């Protein structure tokens, strides 16, 4: 969240948010494939189509790249969260989500001070 907010302060929201979201999901998919998951053909098609869609949403790169590095760093956190939640047991209920939120708050507290 720190890098996402920092990116939003340096660049356009229409660039930072899609970059962090799509790249985060792409990283999670790559890790999932490395861990043995096999996405369907439709899922792969969606992944391939997300790249030009990201380019169009970002306005074709007219922002000058402001906020993109922070968006990419934020995507690592998004991917880590997706991977951790995918590995959690369904019997855990909401505890995996709650523990992830508590961990995020503990990590961000020093930056807030």
C-alpha positions in Angstrom: 0.0 0.0 0.0 2.9 2.3 0.7 4.2 2.1 -2.8 0.8 2.4 -4.3 0.1 5.6 -2.4 3.5 7.0 -3.2 3.0 6.2 -6.9 -0.4 8.0 -6.8 1.3 11.0 -5.4 3.9 11.0 -8.2 1.9 9.9 -11.2 -1.6 9.6 -12.6 -4.1 7.2 -11.1 -4.9 6.0 -14.5 -1.3 4.7 -14.8 -0.3 3.6 -11.3 -3.4 1.5 -10.4 -3.7 -0.5 -13.6 0.1 -1.2 -13.7 0.0 -2.4 -10.1 -3.1 -4.5 -10.5 -2.3 -6.2 -13.8 1.4 -6.8 -13.0 0.5 -8.1 -9.6 -2.0 -10.6 -11.1 0.5 -11.5 -13.8 3.2 -12.2 -11.2 0.8 -14.4 -9.2 -0.1 -16.3 -12.3 3.6 -16.9 -13.1 4.2 -18.1 -9.6 1.1 -20.3 -9.8 2.4 -21.9 -13.0 5.8 -22.5 -11.4 4.0 -24.2 -8.4 2.0 -26.5 -10.7 -1.2 -24.7 -11.6 -2.3 -24.9 -15.2 -4.6 -22.0 -16.3 -7.1 -22.8 -19.0 -6.9 -21.5 -22.6 -9.4 -18.8 -21.8 -7.4 -17.7 -18.8 -4.2 -17.4 -20.9 -6.2 -15.4 -23.5 -7.3 -13.0 -20.8 -3.7 -12.6 -19.6 -2.5 -11.9 -23.1 -5.3 -9.3 -23.7 -4.5 -7.5 -20.4 -1.3 -6.1 -21.8 -2.8 -4.0 -24.6 -5.7 -3.2 -22.4 -3.3 -1.8 -19.7 -1.6 0.2 -22.4 -4.9 1.7 -23.6 -6.1 2.4 -20.0 -2.8 4.2 -19.3 -3.4 6.5 -22.3 -0.6 4.9 -24.4 2.1 6.1 -22.0 1.4 9.8 -22.4 2.0 10.4 -18.6 5.8 10.2 -19.0 6.1 7.2 -16.7 5.5 9.1 -13.4 4.5 6.6 -10.8 5.2 3.5 -12.8 8.2 2.3 -10.7 6.0 2.6 -7.6 3.2 0.8 -9.3 5.5 -2.0 -10.2 6.7 -2.3 -6.6 3.1 -2.2 -5.4 2.4 -5.1 -7.8 4.9 -7.3 -5.9 2.8 -6.8 -2.7 -0.4 -7.6 -4.7 1.1 -10.8 -6.1 2.4 -11.8 -2.6 -1.1 -11.4 -1.2 -2.7 -13.4 -4.0 -0.2 -16.2 -3.7 -0.5 -16.4 0.1 -4.3 -16.4 0.0 -4.3 -19.1 -2.8 -2.1 -21.3 -0.6 -4.3 -20.9 2.5 -6.6 -23.7 3.5 -10.3 -23.0 2.9 -11.1 -24.3 6.4 -9.2 -21.2 7.8 -12.2 -19.0 7.0 -11.3 -15.3 7.1 -8.3 -15.8 9.3 -5.8 -15.7 6.4 -7.2 -12.4 5.2 -7.2 -10.9 8.7 -3.7 -12.0 9.4 -2.6 -10.5 6.1 -4.2 -7.2 7.0 -2.6 -7.2 10.5 0.8 -7.9 8.9 0.4 -5.1 6.4 -0.5 -2.6 9.2 2.5 -3.7 11.2 4.8 -3.2 8.2 3.3 0.2 7.4 3.3 1.6 10.9 7.0 2.8 10.8 6.4 4.6 7.5 3.3 6.4 9.0 5.3 7.8 11.9 
